[in-house]
Amino acid sequence: MENEIRLAEMAEPLGFESIWGVEHHFDDYTMCPDVLQFLTYMAGRTKTAKLGSMVVVLPWHDPIRVAEQISMLDHVSDGRMIFGMGRGLARIEYDGFRLDQNEGRNLFVEYAELIINALETGVMEGGKFTKQPRREIRPFPFKSFKGRTYAAAVSPESMPIMAKLGVGLLVIPQKPWDAVKADFEVYHRVWREVHGATPPPKPLSGGSSLSMKIKIAPKSRR
């Protein structure tokens, strides 16, 4: 853990523009169960690097707490947070949190809608599952998350969901590029139909040999 935090701390001095952390639980696949806690630490160790979550797995969290934590992190980092979210796929993790994995997609969509709206308006209310009473987010969101909110999408069924939510895609190539291209075409088509515009660029991740799976995106050459 100390060694990998040291590597993350080297990113900014070496010219990398962003640092990413993941969320996983209960096995040795990674050692980062709380990506927002990790990024808050990195906010205090950096000055300019953007801080990305790849991802906060929404069904495993209370949505109003996620909105509060993201707002807090964005304040202490002076607006450097990139919000990446997902629904999670590992049964060991769903079982460990005593959740029905079959409800994962429904929970993800509802929580995502609530959090996205709360980060724009400063207020969260409603939800079929959540039944959240109207509450204001404190601290009030630092600035808009439009253009810096992303979601991991692996299955073809996820593409129209993410497009309708108005979020960018986090892409981890796990299947042939022809299949990935077909997914992108669905995403672009639905995005244009719903939003009447072009979707944002898609960050790519090839994975990492690090046990914390810290994603570090190199700065583009100018």
QUINORQUI-V174577 format. One line per field, one symbol per residue. ss: DSSP state (~ for helix, > for strand, _ for the rest). A space follows every 10 residues. Layout:
ss = ???
This chain:
ss = _~~~~~~~~~ ~~~____>>> >_________ ____~~~~~~ ~~~~~____> >>>__>>~~~ __~~~~~~~~ ~~~~~~____ >>>>>>____ ~~~~~~____ ~~~~~~~~~~ ~~~~~~~~~~ ~_>>>>____ _>>>>>____ ________>> >>___~~~~~ ~~~~~__>>> >>____~~~~ ~~~~~~~~~~ ~~~~~_____ __>>>_____ ____>>>___ __
